Amino acid sequence: MFDLTAADYSLLSWIQQSGVAAHSLSICFHPGCLMVQCQTLEDAAKLWELRSILQLSNIELCFRVNGVFYMATAIR
């Protein structure tokens, strides 16, 4: 068992507040990048609009929709 951090809670809150079904997402951490794989552009747009909820710093937020890369930004 492990303790959840503020970053963990911010990820959970981000997904919950977006209204995107958690089973339709895949989230992976890569060095310097949080990669979010979505099934639709609409899901990616919802998450993108709420990116300020994330309590992650100095990391890129990247989206792939059906294997196609669409957006990225640095979270500061």
C-alpha positions as CSV (number, residue, x, y, z in Angstrom):
1,M,0.0,0.0,0.0
2,F,1.2,3.5,-0.7
3,D,0.1,7.0,0.2
4,L,-1.4,9.3,-2.4
5,T,0.3,12.6,-3.0
6,A,-1.2,16.0,-4.0
7,A,-0.2,15.2,-7.6
8,D,-2.2,11.9,-7.4
9,Y,-5.2,13.7,-6.0
10,S,-4.9,16.4,-8.7
11,L,-4.9,13.7,-11.4
12,L,-8.0,12.1,-10.0
13,S,-9.8,15.4,-9.6
14,W,-8.8,16.5,-13.1
15,I,-10.4,13.4,-14.6
16,Q,-13.5,13.5,-12.4
17,Q,-14.2,17.2,-13.1
18,S,-13.7,16.8,-16.8
19,G,-16.6,14.3,-17.0
20,V,-14.5,12.0,-19.2
21,A,-15.0,8.3,-18.4
22,A,-11.8,7.0,-16.7
23,H,-12.1,3.7,-18.6
24,S,-11.7,5.6,-21.9
25,L,-8.3,7.1,-20.9
26,S,-4.8,5.8,-20.6
27,I,-2.4,8.0,-18.6
28,C,1.4,7.3,-18.6
29,F,4.3,9.2,-17.2
30,H,7.4,9.4,-19.3
31,P,10.5,11.4,-18.4
32,G,9.3,15.0,-18.4
33,C,5.9,14.2,-19.9
34,L,2.4,13.2,-18.9
35,M,1.0,11.3,-21.9
36,V,-2.8,11.1,-22.0
37,Q,-4.3,8.8,-24.6
38,C,-8.0,9.4,-25.4
39,Q,-10.6,7.9,-27.6
40,T,-12.0,11.2,-28.9
41,L,-10.9,14.8,-29.5
42,E,-13.9,15.9,-27.4
43,D,-12.4,14.1,-24.4
44,A,-9.0,15.6,-25.0
45,A,-10.5,19.1,-25.3
46,K,-12.3,18.6,-22.0
47,L,-9.1,17.6,-20.2
48,W,-7.1,20.4,-21.9
49,E,-9.5,23.0,-20.7
50,L,-9.1,21.9,-17.1
51,R,-5.3,21.4,-17.2
52,S,-4.9,24.1,-14.5
53,I,-6.2,21.7,-12.0
54,L,-3.1,19.5,-12.3
55,Q,-0.6,20.1,-9.5
56,L,2.4,19.0,-11.6
57,S,5.3,21.3,-12.4
58,N,7.9,21.4,-15.1
59,I,6.3,18.6,-17.1
60,E,4.8,18.5,-20.6
61,L,1.2,17.5,-21.0
62,C,0.7,15.6,-24.2
63,F,-2.4,14.1,-25.8
64,R,-2.9,11.3,-28.3
65,V,-6.3,10.5,-29.8
66,N,-6.5,7.2,-31.5
67,G,-2.7,7.1,-31.8
68,V,-2.4,10.6,-33.3
69,F,-0.5,13.3,-31.4
70,Y,-2.5,16.5,-31.1
71,M,-1.4,18.9,-28.3
72,A,1.4,19.6,-25.8
73,T,2.2,22.3,-23.4
74,A,4.5,22.7,-20.4
75,I,2.8,22.8,-17.0
76,R,4.6,25.3,-14.7
